[in-house]
Amino acid sequence: MDEFSKGCYVAFSVSLLLAGALEYIGYLTVNISALTGFLGL
């Protein structure tokens, strides 16, 4: 049970990190495309 809960905790942490990274990458992508569009004008 201890190993199982540790595994669940690790999986939860990794999924949180991945979600945060994806959100950050999406935020950067939107900002970069907005910047390039602004500079393109």
PQR file with spaces between the fields and no chain letter, atoms N, CA, C, O and H, PARSE charges and radii, in Angstrom:
ATOM       1  N    MET     1       0.849   -1.203    0.000 -0.4000 1.5000
ATOM       2  CA   MET     1       0.000    0.000    0.000 -0.0000 2.0000
ATOM       3  C    MET     1       0.883    1.251    0.000  0.5500 1.7000
ATOM       4  O    MET     1       0.551    2.242   -0.650 -0.5500 1.4000
ATOM       5  N    ASP     2       1.999    1.210    0.722 -0.4000 1.5000
ATOM       6  CA   ASP     2       2.881    2.367    0.785 -0.0000 2.0000
ATOM       7  C    ASP     2       3.484    2.655   -0.592  0.5500 1.7000
ATOM       8  O    ASP     2       3.534    3.804   -1.031 -0.5500 1.4000
ATOM       9  H    ASP     2       2.269    0.405    1.250  0.4000 1.0000
ATOM      10  N    GLU     3       3.943    1.590   -1.270 -0.4000 1.5000
ATOM      11  CA   GLU     3       4.500    1.761   -2.607 -0.0000 2.0000
ATOM      12  C    GLU     3       3.438    2.291   -3.561  0.5500 1.7000
ATOM      13  O    GLU     3       3.717    3.142   -4.406 -0.5500 1.4000
ATOM      14  H    GLU     3       3.902    0.657   -0.914  0.4000 1.0000
ATOM      15  N    PHE     4       2.218    1.781   -3.419 -0.4000 1.5000
ATOM      16  CA   PHE     4       1.122    2.198   -4.294 -0.0000 2.0000
ATOM      17  C    PHE     4       0.817    3.675   -4.110  0.5500 1.7000
ATOM      18  O    PHE     4       0.655    4.399   -5.092 -0.5500 1.4000
ATOM      19  H    PHE     4       1.991    1.090   -2.733  0.4000 1.0000
ATOM      20  N    SER     5       0.738    4.131   -2.864 -0.4000 1.5000
ATOM      21  CA   SER     5       0.430    5.543   -2.621 -0.0000 2.0000
ATOM      22  C    SER     5       1.582    6.428   -3.094  0.5500 1.7000
ATOM      23  O    SER     5       1.358    7.539   -3.576 -0.5500 1.4000
ATOM      24  H    SER     5       0.870    3.543   -2.067  0.4000 1.0000
ATOM      25  N    LYS     6       2.817    5.934   -2.955 -0.4000 1.5000
ATOM      26  CA   LYS     6       3.969    6.694   -3.445 -0.0000 2.0000
ATOM      27  C    LYS     6       3.899    6.820   -4.969  0.5500 1.7000
ATOM      28  O    LYS     6       4.167    7.883   -5.528 -0.5500 1.4000
ATOM      29  H    LYS     6       2.999    5.032   -2.564  0.4000 1.0000
ATOM      30  N    GLY     7       3.537    5.721   -5.626 -0.4000 1.5000
ATOM      31  CA   GLY     7       3.398    5.740   -7.078 -0.0000 2.0000
ATOM      32  C    GLY     7       2.302    6.694   -7.522  0.5500 1.7000
ATOM      33  O    GLY     7       2.462    7.415   -8.507 -0.5500 1.4000
ATOM      34  H    GLY     7       3.319    4.858   -5.172  0.4000 1.0000
ATOM      35  N    CYS     8       1.197    6.698   -6.802 -0.4000 1.5000
ATOM      36  CA   CYS     8       0.091    7.613   -7.120 -0.0000 2.0000
ATOM      37  C    CYS     8       0.536    9.059   -6.946  0.5500 1.7000
ATOM      38  O    CYS     8       0.204    9.922   -7.758 -0.5500 1.4000
ATOM      39  H    CYS     8       1.067    6.112   -6.002  0.4000 1.0000
ATOM      40  N    TYR     9       1.286    9.316   -5.884 -0.4000 1.5000
ATOM      41  CA   TYR     9       1.765   10.674   -5.625 -0.0000 2.0000
ATOM      42  C    TYR     9       2.703   11.134   -6.738  0.5500 1.7000
ATOM      43  O    TYR     9       2.609   12.266   -7.213 -0.5500 1.4000
ATOM      44  H    TYR     9       1.556    8.615   -5.224  0.4000 1.0000
ATOM      45  N    VAL    10       3.612   10.239   -7.152 -0.4000 1.5000
ATOM      46  CA   VAL    10       4.552   10.573   -8.225 -0.0000 2.0000
ATOM      47  C    VAL    10       3.799   10.834   -9.531  0.5500 1.7000
ATOM      48  O    VAL    10       4.085   11.800  -10.239 -0.5500 1.4000
ATOM      49  H    VAL    10       3.688    9.320   -6.767  0.4000 1.0000
ATOM      50  N    ALA    11       2.838    9.966   -9.842 -0.4000 1.5000
ATOM      51  CA   ALA    11       2.073   10.131  -11.074 -0.0000 2.0000
ATOM      52  C    ALA    11       1.290   11.447  -11.038  0.5500 1.7000
ATOM      53  O    ALA    11       1.197   12.150  -12.044 -0.5500 1.4000
ATOM      54  H    ALA    11       2.606    9.181   -9.267  0.4000 1.0000
ATOM      55  N    PHE    12       0.734   11.767   -9.878 -0.4000 1.5000
ATOM      56  CA   PHE    12      -0.024   13.009   -9.723 -0.0000 2.0000
ATOM      57  C    PHE    12       0.893   14.217   -9.917  0.5500 1.7000
ATOM      58  O    PHE    12       0.532   15.168  -10.609 -0.5500 1.4000
ATOM      59  H    PHE    12       0.810   11.195   -9.061  0.4000 1.0000
ATOM      60  N    SER    13       2.067   14.178   -9.310 -0.4000 1.5000
ATOM      61  CA   SER    13       3.023   15.282   -9.429 -0.0000 2.0000
ATOM      62  C    SER    13       3.465   15.459  -10.875  0.5500 1.7000
ATOM      63  O    SER    13       3.539   16.580  -11.378 -0.5500 1.4000
ATOM      64  H    SER    13       2.360   13.405   -8.747  0.4000 1.0000
ATOM      65  N    VAL    14       3.758   14.345  -11.539 -0.4000 1.5000
ATOM      66  CA   VAL    14       4.196   14.409  -12.931 -0.0000 2.0000
ATOM      67  C    VAL    14       3.094   14.969  -13.817  0.5500 1.7000
ATOM      68  O    VAL    14       3.365   15.788  -14.696 -0.5500 1.4000
ATOM      69  H    VAL    14       3.697   13.434  -11.131  0.4000 1.0000
ATOM      70  N    SER    15       1.854   14.538  -13.598 -0.4000 1.5000
ATOM      71  CA   SER    15       0.757   15.045  -14.421 -0.0000 2.0000
ATOM      72  C    SER    15       0.545   16.539  -14.175  0.5500 1.7000
ATOM      73  O    SER    15       0.236   17.288  -15.102 -0.5500 1.4000
ATOM      74  H    SER    15       1.635   13.873  -12.884  0.4000 1.0000
ATOM      75  N    LEU    16       0.712   16.967  -12.925 -0.4000 1.5000
ATOM      76  CA   LEU    16       0.595   18.401  -12.624 -0.0000 2.0000
ATOM      77  C    LEU    16       1.692   19.186  -13.328  0.5500 1.7000
ATOM      78  O    LEU    16       1.432   20.244  -13.902 -0.5500 1.4000
ATOM      79  H    LEU    16       0.963   16.358  -12.172  0.4000 1.0000
ATOM      80  N    LEU    17       2.920   18.671  -13.284 -0.4000 1.5000
ATOM      81  CA   LEU    17       4.046   19.335  -13.936 -0.0000 2.0000
ATOM      82  C    LEU    17       3.821   19.404  -15.442  0.5500 1.7000
ATOM      83  O    LEU    17       4.074   20.436  -16.064 -0.5500 1.4000
ATOM      84  H    LEU    17       3.131   17.812  -12.817  0.4000 1.0000
ATOM      85  N    LEU    18       3.348   18.309  -16.028 -0.4000 1.5000
ATOM      86  CA   LEU    18       3.093   18.276  -17.470 -0.0000 2.0000
ATOM      87  C    LEU    18       2.007   19.267  -17.849  0.5500 1.7000
ATOM      88  O    LEU    18       2.125   19.978  -18.847 -0.5500 1.4000
ATOM      89  H    LEU    18       3.142   17.471  -15.523  0.4000 1.0000
ATOM      90  N    ALA    19       0.940   19.314  -17.046 -0.4000 1.5000
ATOM      91  CA   ALA    19      -0.154   20.247  -17.323 -0.0000 2.0000
ATOM      92  C    ALA    19       0.359   21.687  -17.237  0.5500 1.7000
ATOM      93  O    ALA    19       0.024   22.519  -18.080 -0.5500 1.4000
ATOM      94  H    ALA    19       0.844   18.737  -16.235  0.4000 1.0000
ATOM      95  N    GLY    20       1.164   21.975  -16.229 -0.4000 1.5000
ATOM      96  CA   GLY    20       1.724   23.310  -16.082 -0.0000 2.0000
ATOM      97  C    GLY    20       2.641   23.663  -17.237  0.5500 1.7000
ATOM      98  O    GLY    20       2.607   24.785  -17.741 -0.5500 1.4000
ATOM      99  H    GLY    20       1.436   21.299  -15.544  0.4000 1.0000
ATOM     100  N    ALA    21       3.467   22.704  -17.661 -0.4000 1.5000
ATOM     101  CA   ALA    21       4.386   22.943  -18.772 -0.0000 2.0000
ATOM     102  C    ALA    21       3.611   23.186  -20.064  0.5500 1.7000
ATOM     103  O    ALA    21       3.952   24.080  -20.839 -0.5500 1.4000
ATOM     104  H    ALA    21       3.495   21.792  -17.252  0.4000 1.0000
ATOM     105  N    LEU    22       2.562   22.384  -20.294 -0.4000 1.5000
ATOM     106  CA   LEU    22       1.753   22.555  -21.506 -0.0000 2.0000
ATOM     107  C    LEU    22       1.062   23.910  -21.495  0.5500 1.7000
ATOM     108  O    LEU    22       0.996   24.585  -22.522 -0.5500 1.4000
ATOM     109  H    LEU    22       2.285   21.658  -19.664  0.4000 1.0000
ATOM     110  N    GLU    23       0.551   24.306  -20.343 -0.4000 1.5000
ATOM     111  CA   GLU    23      -0.112   25.601  -20.226 -0.0000 2.0000
ATOM     112  C    GLU    23       0.876   26.730  -20.498  0.5500 1.7000
ATOM     113  O    GLU    23       0.556   27.698  -21.188 -0.5500 1.4000
ATOM     114  H    GLU    23       0.606   23.758  -19.509  0.4000 1.0000
ATOM     115  N    TYR    24       2.085   26.591  -19.945 -0.4000 1.5000
ATOM     116  CA   TYR    24       3.126   27.608  -20.129 -0.0000 2.0000
ATOM     117  C    TYR    24       3.550   27.688  -21.595  0.5500 1.7000
ATOM     118  O    TYR    24       3.737   28.778  -22.136 -0.5500 1.4000
ATOM     119  H    TYR    24       2.345   25.805  -19.385  0.4000 1.0000
ATOM     120  N    ILE    25       3.701   26.513  -22.238 -0.4000 1.5000
ATOM     121  CA   ILE    25       4.091   26.477  -23.654 -0.0000 2.0000
ATOM     122  C    ILE    25       2.998   27.109  -24.515  0.5500 1.7000
ATOM     123  O    ILE    25       3.290   27.860  -25.446 -0.5500 1.4000
ATOM     124  H    ILE    25       3.549   25.628  -21.798  0.4000 1.0000
ATOM     125  N    GLY    26       1.734   26.797  -24.199 -0.4000 1.5000
ATOM     126  CA   GLY    26       0.634   27.396  -24.941 -0.0000 2.0000
ATOM     127  C    GLY    26       0.614   28.911  -24.762  0.5500 1.7000
ATOM     128  O    GLY    26       0.372   29.651  -25.715 -0.5500 1.4000
ATOM     129  H    GLY    26       1.498   26.187  -23.443  0.4000 1.0000
ATOM     130  N    TYR    27       0.867   29.365  -23.551 -0.4000 1.5000
ATOM     131  CA   TYR    27       0.912   30.797  -23.244 -0.0000 2.0000
ATOM     132  C    TYR    27       2.025   31.464  -24.045  0.5500 1.7000
ATOM     133  O    TYR    27       1.826   32.524  -24.638 -0.5500 1.4000
ATOM     134  H    TYR    27       1.063   28.764  -22.776  0.4000 1.0000
ATOM     135  N    LEU    28       3.207   30.830  -24.056 -0.4000 1.5000
ATOM     136  CA   LEU    28       4.331   31.373  -24.813 -0.0000 2.0000
ATOM     137  C    LEU    28       4.015   31.408  -26.303  0.5500 1.7000
ATOM     138  O    LEU    28       4.317   32.390  -26.980 -0.5500 1.4000
ATOM     139  H    LEU    28       3.369   29.968  -23.574  0.4000 1.0000
ATOM     140  N    THR    29       3.408   30.337  -26.816 -0.4000 1.5000
ATOM     141  CA   THR    29       3.094   30.264  -28.243 -0.0000 2.0000
ATOM     142  C    THR    29       2.135   31.378  -28.637  0.5500 1.7000
ATOM     143  O    THR    29       2.313   32.025  -29.669 -0.5500 1.4000
ATOM     144  H    THR    29       3.163   29.538  -26.265  0.4000 1.0000
ATOM     145  N    VAL    30       1.122   31.597  -27.812 -0.4000 1.5000
ATOM     146  CA   VAL    30       0.154   32.663  -28.095 -0.0000 2.0000
ATOM     147  C    VAL    30       0.851   34.021  -28.064  0.5500 1.7000
ATOM     148  O    VAL    30       0.619   34.862  -28.933 -0.5500 1.4000
ATOM     149  H    VAL    30       0.978   31.072  -26.973  0.4000 1.0000
ATOM     150  N    ASN    31       1.699   34.234  -27.069 -0.4000 1.5000
ATOM     151  CA   ASN    31       2.400   35.515  -26.955 -0.0000 2.0000
ATOM     152  C    ASN    31       3.345   35.741  -28.126  0.5500 1.7000
ATOM     153  O    ASN    31       3.425   36.847  -28.661 -0.5500 1.4000
ATOM     154  H    ASN    31       1.887   33.552  -26.363  0.4000 1.0000
ATOM     155  N    ILE    32       4.064   34.688  -28.526 -0.4000 1.5000
ATOM     156  CA   ILE    32       5.017   34.817  -29.634 -0.0000 2.0000
ATOM     157  C    ILE    32       4.279   35.092  -30.939  0.5500 1.7000
ATOM     158  O    ILE    32       4.708   35.934  -31.727 -0.5500 1.4000
ATOM     159  H    ILE    32       3.998   33.789  -28.092  0.4000 1.0000
ATOM     160  N    SER    33       3.176   34.391  -31.172 -0.4000 1.5000
ATOM     161  CA   SER    33       2.426   34.621  -32.404 -0.0000 2.0000
ATOM     162  C    SER    33       1.819   36.019  -32.398  0.5500 1.7000
ATOM     163  O    SER    33       1.762   36.670  -33.441 -0.5500 1.4000
ATOM     164  H    SER    33       2.827   33.707  -30.531  0.4000 1.0000
ATOM     165  N    ALA    34       1.365   36.488  -31.240 -0.4000 1.5000
ATOM     166  CA   ALA    34       0.818   37.841  -31.143 -0.0000 2.0000
ATOM     167  C    ALA    34       1.927   38.860  -31.384  0.5500 1.7000
ATOM     168  O    ALA    34       1.716   39.862  -32.067 -0.5500 1.4000
ATOM     169  H    ALA    34       1.411   35.959  -30.393  0.4000 1.0000
ATOM     170  N    LEU    35       3.107   38.606  -30.824 -0.4000 1.5000
ATOM     171  CA   LEU    35       4.247   39.507  -31.008 -0.0000 2.0000
ATOM     172  C    LEU    35       4.664   39.569  -32.476  0.5500 1.7000
ATOM     173  O    LEU    35       4.877   40.653  -33.019 -0.5500 1.4000
ATOM     174  H    LEU    35       3.279   37.792  -30.269  0.4000 1.0000
ATOM     175  N    THR    36       4.779   38.413  -33.111 -0.4000 1.5000
ATOM     176  CA   THR    36       5.204   38.396  -34.504 -0.0000 2.0000
ATOM     177  C    THR    36       4.148   39.045  -35.396  0.5500 1.7000
ATOM     178  O    THR    36       4.479   39.717  -36.373 -0.5500 1.4000
ATOM     179  H    THR    36       4.606   37.532  -32.669  0.4000 1.0000
ATOM     180  N    GLY    37       2.872   38.839  -35.051 -0.4000 1.5000
ATOM     181  CA   GLY    37       1.809   39.490  -35.815 -0.0000 2.0000
ATOM     182  C    GLY    37       1.879   40.995  -35.632  0.5500 1.7000
ATOM     183  O    GLY    37       1.683   41.750  -36.584 -0.5500 1.4000
ATOM     184  H    GLY    37       2.603   38.293  -34.257  0.4000 1.0000
ATOM     185  N    PHE    38       2.157   41.431  -34.418 -0.4000 1.5000
ATOM     186  CA   PHE    38       2.263   42.865  -34.120 -0.0000 2.0000
ATOM     187  C    PHE    38       3.469   43.462  -34.848  0.5500 1.7000
ATOM     188  O    PHE    38       3.384   44.542  -35.432 -0.5500 1.4000
ATOM     189  H    PHE    38       2.316   40.818  -33.644  0.4000 1.0000
ATOM     190  N    LEU    39       4.595   42.739  -34.803 -0.4000 1.5000
ATOM     191  CA   LEU    39       5.802   43.224  -35.474 -0.0000 2.0000
ATOM     192  C    LEU    39       5.644   43.151  -36.993  0.5500 1.7000
ATOM     193  O    LEU    39       6.212   43.959  -37.728 -0.5500 1.4000
ATOM     194  H    LEU    39       4.664   41.862  -34.328  0.4000 1.0000
ATOM     195  N    GLY    40       4.863   42.171  -37.449 -0.4000 1.5000
ATOM     196  CA   GLY    40       4.629   42.039  -38.895 -0.0000 2.0000
ATOM     197  C    GLY    40       3.866   43.234  -39.440  0.5500 1.7000
ATOM     198  O    GLY    40       4.051   43.631  -40.590 -0.5500 1.4000
ATOM     199  H    GLY    40       4.402   41.514  -36.852  0.4000 1.0000
ATOM     200  N    LEU    41       3.001   43.807  -38.599 -0.4000 1.5000
ATOM     201  CA   LEU    41       2.256   44.991  -39.024 -0.0000 2.0000
ATOM     202  C    LEU    41       3.214   46.178  -39.047  0.5500 1.7000
ATOM     203  O    LEU    41       2.809   47.293  -39.377 -0.5500 1.4000
ATOM     204  H    LEU    41       2.850   43.485  -37.664  0.4000 1.0000
